[in-house]
Amino acid sequence: MSTPVVAKVASLLDEAARTGVPIPPVRDLLVGTDGIDTAYAVQRLRVERGLAAGRRLVGRKIGLTSPAVQRQLGVGQPDFGALFADMAVPDGGRIAAGRLLQPKVEAEVVLVLGAYLPHRECTAADLLRATDFALPALEIVDSRIADWDISIVDTVADNASCGLYVLGGTPVPLDRVDLRGVRMTLERGGETVSEGTGADCLGGPLNAACWLASTLAALGDPLRAGDIVLTGALGPMAPATAGDAFVARIEGLGTVEVGFAAPAVEATSEGTTA
């Protein structure tokens, strides 16, 4: 249920996304509320506004799958956010300058579901049966909060700090890959900037996806056939600036890449650049 404070925080975050101007942390506005639950109410309201505007919900992302990041934010569990179709970037595509506020890139395993997951206690077997295939992916995380000065409340309200995502193009059935054992390398301009394994994502991407499926089922909004599940980072995120090019290699799943376009150079009336 929306309250005046939930509506206010949702509007502030929506305005930051629209204008490209980050805002101060919203956690102080939520003091005296039930914290994370209220932050999820903000997230739900923003999702409802997106749906009302014609956006298409296509899945969910899982965040805070690293124990180190959980300790940093003082929490003991992951969080989740919503994925819309208009957040997808083609594999090998370029992200326009100014589209994001303060982007960072992380490499992940994506599961694409072929069945409904209604159980409040989802098991790995349930998830294995329900998953059509896995893909390598890049999540471009972004924060509407200035300088990434976030708590768990800030990131949950801000759709788990999600920006955009890139999916690889070769589907791999789960019986052909050991998701827990995969090795990941993320390069920026040919230089390795992040490394990790499937086990670095909450002990394994299936663990993270089971947590999400169980959590959403308990909330009455279960994962459905066709949903995309970004299961969480396999290694540290890397900052991105205009002109950067990233490629992730995930053993057994292949590669996925994206670039960040440089700002357009304006020409002066004399024909020189400004």
Secondary structure as a PSIPRED ss2 file (coil, helix, strand):
# PSIPRED VFORMAT (PSIPRED V4.0)

   1 M C   1.000  0.000  0.000
   2 S C   1.000  0.000  0.000
   3 T C   1.000  0.000  0.000
   4 P H   0.000  1.000  0.000
   5 V H   0.000  1.000  0.000
   6 V H   0.000  1.000  0.000
   7 A H   0.000  1.000  0.000
   8 K H   0.000  1.000  0.000
   9 V H   0.000  1.000  0.000
  10 A H   0.000  1.000  0.000
  11 S H   0.000  1.000  0.000
  12 L H   0.000  1.000  0.000
  13 L H   0.000  1.000  0.000
  14 D H   0.000  1.000  0.000
  15 E H   0.000  1.000  0.000
  16 A H   0.000  1.000  0.000
  17 A H   0.000  1.000  0.000
  18 R H   0.000  1.000  0.000
  19 T H   0.000  1.000  0.000
  20 G C   1.000  0.000  0.000
  21 V C   1.000  0.000  0.000
  22 P C   1.000  0.000  0.000
  23 I E   0.000  0.000  1.000
  24 P C   1.000  0.000  0.000
  25 P C   1.000  0.000  0.000
  26 V C   1.000  0.000  0.000
  27 R H   0.000  1.000  0.000
  28 D H   0.000  1.000  0.000
  29 L H   0.000  1.000  0.000
  30 L H   0.000  1.000  0.000
  31 V C   1.000  0.000  0.000
  32 G C   1.000  0.000  0.000
  33 T C   1.000  0.000  0.000
  34 D C   1.000  0.000  0.000
  35 G C   1.000  0.000  0.000
  36 I H   0.000  1.000  0.000
  37 D H   0.000  1.000  0.000
  38 T H   0.000  1.000  0.000
  39 A H   0.000  1.000  0.000
  40 Y H   0.000  1.000  0.000
  41 A H   0.000  1.000  0.000
  42 V H   0.000  1.000  0.000
  43 Q H   0.000  1.000  0.000
  44 R H   0.000  1.000  0.000
  45 L H   0.000  1.000  0.000
  46 R H   0.000  1.000  0.000
  47 V H   0.000  1.000  0.000
  48 E H   0.000  1.000  0.000
  49 R H   0.000  1.000  0.000
  50 G H   0.000  1.000  0.000
  51 L H   0.000  1.000  0.000
  52 A H   0.000  1.000  0.000
  53 A C   1.000  0.000  0.000
  54 G C   1.000  0.000  0.000
  55 R C   1.000  0.000  0.000
  56 R C   1.000  0.000  0.000
  57 L E   0.000  0.000  1.000
  58 V E   0.000  0.000  1.000
  59 G E   0.000  0.000  1.000
  60 R E   0.000  0.000  1.000
  61 K E   0.000  0.000  1.000
  62 I E   0.000  0.000  1.000
  63 G E   0.000  0.000  1.000
  64 L C   1.000  0.000  0.000
  65 T C   1.000  0.000  0.000
  66 S C   1.000  0.000  0.000
  67 P H   0.000  1.000  0.000
  68 A H   0.000  1.000  0.000
  69 V H   0.000  1.000  0.000
  70 Q H   0.000  1.000  0.000
  71 R H   0.000  1.000  0.000
  72 Q H   0.000  1.000  0.000
  73 L H   0.000  1.000  0.000
  74 G C   1.000  0.000  0.000
  75 V C   1.000  0.000  0.000
  76 G C   1.000  0.000  0.000
  77 Q C   1.000  0.000  0.000
  78 P C   1.000  0.000  0.000
  79 D E   0.000  0.000  1.000
  80 F E   0.000  0.000  1.000
  81 G E   0.000  0.000  1.000
  82 A E   0.000  0.000  1.000
  83 L E   0.000  0.000  1.000
  84 F E   0.000  0.000  1.000
  85 A H   0.000  1.000  0.000
  86 D H   0.000  1.000  0.000
  87 M H   0.000  1.000  0.000
  88 A E   0.000  0.000  1.000
  89 V E   0.000  0.000  1.000
  90 P C   1.000  0.000  0.000
  91 D C   1.000  0.000  0.000
  92 G C   1.000  0.000  0.000
  93 G C   1.000  0.000  0.000
  94 R E   0.000  0.000  1.000
  95 I E   0.000  0.000  1.000
  96 A C   1.000  0.000  0.000
  97 A C   1.000  0.000  0.000
  98 G C   1.000  0.000  0.000
  99 R C   1.000  0.000  0.000
 100 L C   1.000  0.000  0.000
 101 L C   1.000  0.000  0.000
 102 Q C   1.000  0.000  0.000
 103 P C   1.000  0.000  0.000
 104 K E   0.000  0.000  1.000
 105 V E   0.000  0.000  1.000
 106 E E   0.000  0.000  1.000
 107 A E   0.000  0.000  1.000
 108 E E   0.000  0.000  1.000
 109 V E   0.000  0.000  1.000
 110 V E   0.000  0.000  1.000
 111 L E   0.000  0.000  1.000
 112 V E   0.000  0.000  1.000
 113 L E   0.000  0.000  1.000
 114 G C   1.000  0.000  0.000
 115 A C   1.000  0.000  0.000
 116 Y C   1.000  0.000  0.000
 117 L E   0.000  0.000  1.000
 118 P C   1.000  0.000  0.000
 119 H C   1.000  0.000  0.000
 120 R C   1.000  0.000  0.000
 121 E C   1.000  0.000  0.000
 122 C C   1.000  0.000  0.000
 123 T C   1.000  0.000  0.000
 124 A H   0.000  1.000  0.000
 125 A H   0.000  1.000  0.000
 126 D H   0.000  1.000  0.000
 127 L H   0.000  1.000  0.000
 128 L H   0.000  1.000  0.000
 129 R H   0.000  1.000  0.000
 130 A H   0.000  1.000  0.000
 131 T E   0.000  0.000  1.000
 132 D E   0.000  0.000  1.000
 133 F E   0.000  0.000  1.000
 134 A E   0.000  0.000  1.000
 135 L E   0.000  0.000  1.000
 136 P E   0.000  0.000  1.000
 137 A E   0.000  0.000  1.000
 138 L E   0.000  0.000  1.000
 139 E E   0.000  0.000  1.000
 140 I E   0.000  0.000  1.000
 141 V E   0.000  0.000  1.000
 142 D C   1.000  0.000  0.000
 143 S C   1.000  0.000  0.000
 144 R C   1.000  0.000  0.000
 145 I E   0.000  0.000  1.000
 146 A H   0.000  1.000  0.000
 147 D H   0.000  1.000  0.000
 148 W H   0.000  1.000  0.000
 149 D C   1.000  0.000  0.000
 150 I C   1.000  0.000  0.000
 151 S C   1.000  0.000  0.000
 152 I H   0.000  1.000  0.000
 153 V H   0.000  1.000  0.000
 154 D H   0.000  1.000  0.000
 155 T H   0.000  1.000  0.000
 156 V H   0.000  1.000  0.000
 157 A H   0.000  1.000  0.000
 158 D C   1.000  0.000  0.000
 159 N H   0.000  1.000  0.000
 160 A H   0.000  1.000  0.000
 161 S H   0.000  1.000  0.000
 162 C E   0.000  0.000  1.000
 163 G E   0.000  0.000  1.000
 164 L E   0.000  0.000  1.000
 165 Y E   0.000  0.000  1.000
 166 V E   0.000  0.000  1.000
 167 L E   0.000  0.000  1.000
 168 G C   1.000  0.000  0.000
 169 G C   1.000  0.000  0.000
 170 T C   1.000  0.000  0.000
 171 P C   1.000  0.000  0.000
 172 V E   0.000  0.000  1.000
 173 P C   1.000  0.000  0.000
 174 L H   0.000  1.000  0.000
 175 D H   0.000  1.000  0.000
 176 R H   0.000  1.000  0.000
 177 V C   1.000  0.000  0.000
 178 D C   1.000  0.000  0.000
 179 L C   1.000  0.000  0.000
 180 R C   1.000  0.000  0.000
 181 G C   1.000  0.000  0.000
 182 V C   1.000  0.000  0.000
 183 R E   0.000  0.000  1.000
 184 M E   0.000  0.000  1.000
 185 T E   0.000  0.000  1.000
 186 L E   0.000  0.000  1.000
 187 E E   0.000  0.000  1.000
 188 R E   0.000  0.000  1.000
 189 G C   1.000  0.000  0.000
 190 G C   1.000  0.000  0.000
 191 E E   0.000  0.000  1.000
 192 T E   0.000  0.000  1.000
 193 V E   0.000  0.000  1.000
 194 S E   0.000  0.000  1.000
 195 E E   0.000  0.000  1.000
 196 G E   0.000  0.000  1.000
 197 T E   0.000  0.000  1.000
 198 G H   0.000  1.000  0.000
 199 A H   0.000  1.000  0.000
 200 D H   0.000  1.000  0.000
 201 C C   1.000  0.000  0.000
 202 L C   1.000  0.000  0.000
 203 G C   1.000  0.000  0.000
 204 G C   1.000  0.000  0.000
 205 P H   0.000  1.000  0.000
 206 L H   0.000  1.000  0.000
 207 N H   0.000  1.000  0.000
 208 A H   0.000  1.000  0.000
 209 A H   0.000  1.000  0.000
 210 C H   0.000  1.000  0.000
 211 W H   0.000  1.000  0.000
 212 L H   0.000  1.000  0.000
 213 A H   0.000  1.000  0.000
 214 S H   0.000  1.000  0.000
 215 T H   0.000  1.000  0.000
 216 L H   0.000  1.000  0.000
 217 A H   0.000  1.000  0.000
 218 A H   0.000  1.000  0.000
 219 L C   1.000  0.000  0.000
 220 G C   1.000  0.000  0.000
 221 D C   1.000  0.000  0.000
 222 P C   1.000  0.000  0.000
 223 L E   0.000  0.000  1.000
 224 R C   1.000  0.000  0.000
 225 A C   1.000  0.000  0.000
 226 G C   1.000  0.000  0.000
 227 D C   1.000  0.000  0.000
 228 I E   0.000  0.000  1.000
 229 V E   0.000  0.000  1.000
 230 L E   0.000  0.000  1.000
 231 T E   0.000  0.000  1.000
 232 G E   0.000  0.000  1.000
 233 A E   0.000  0.000  1.000
 234 L C   1.000  0.000  0.000
 235 G C   1.000  0.000  0.000
 236 P C   1.000  0.000  0.000
 237 M C   1.000  0.000  0.000
 238 A E   0.000  0.000  1.000
 239 P E   0.000  0.000  1.000
 240 A C   1.000  0.000  0.000
 241 T C   1.000  0.000  0.000
 242 A C   1.000  0.000  0.000
 243 G C   1.000  0.000  0.000
 244 D C   1.000  0.000  0.000
 245 A E   0.000  0.000  1.000
 246 F E   0.000  0.000  1.000
 247 V E   0.000  0.000  1.000
 248 A E   0.000  0.000  1.000
 249 R E   0.000  0.000  1.000
 250 I E   0.000  0.000  1.000
 251 E C   1.000  0.000  0.000
 252 G C   1.000  0.000  0.000
 253 L C   1.000  0.000  0.000
 254 G E   0.000  0.000  1.000
 255 T E   0.000  0.000  1.000
 256 V E   0.000  0.000  1.000
 257 E E   0.000  0.000  1.000
 258 V E   0.000  0.000  1.000
 259 G E   0.000  0.000  1.000
 260 F E   0.000  0.000  1.000
 261 A C   1.000  0.000  0.000
 262 A C   1.000  0.000  0.000
 263 P C   1.000  0.000  0.000
 264 A C   1.000  0.000  0.000
 265 V C   1.000  0.000  0.000
 266 E C   1.000  0.000  0.000
 267 A E   0.000  0.000  1.000
 268 T C   1.000  0.000  0.000
 269 S C   1.000  0.000  0.000
 270 E C   1.000  0.000  0.000
 271 G C   1.000  0.000  0.000
 272 T C   1.000  0.000  0.000
 273 T E   0.000  0.000  1.000
 274 A C   1.000  0.000  0.000
